[in-house]
Amino acid sequence: MLLLAGCQSDPALHSARIGKAQYRLQVDRCHVIDRAQLEADLRALASGECPAGAGALENIQPLPSRQGSLFGECLRRGALQAEVRCQP
């Protein structure tokens, strides 16, 4: 049986609480159109973490992407990290 390994979940989203109502967010995509797409993913993740609303994304930094596959399907992969404070 031949198993084809595709990209990991796309996008891979992670958040970690780093302070009171403050989160570090990460997004990692296998198929990236542009940086704006990654920033939109971060804003969507921030909205999920902050029910009362999220502030502006801060300290946005590129990260090495962990997306990959055995057959190289991830030709335009990318990852970003940012911090956000939730509105009270």
Secondary structure as UniProt FT lines:
FT   STRAND          12..19
FT   TURN            20..21
FT   STRAND          22..29
FT   HELIX           35..49
FT   TURN            51..52
FT   STRAND          58..63
FT   TURN            70..71
FT   STRAND          78..86
//
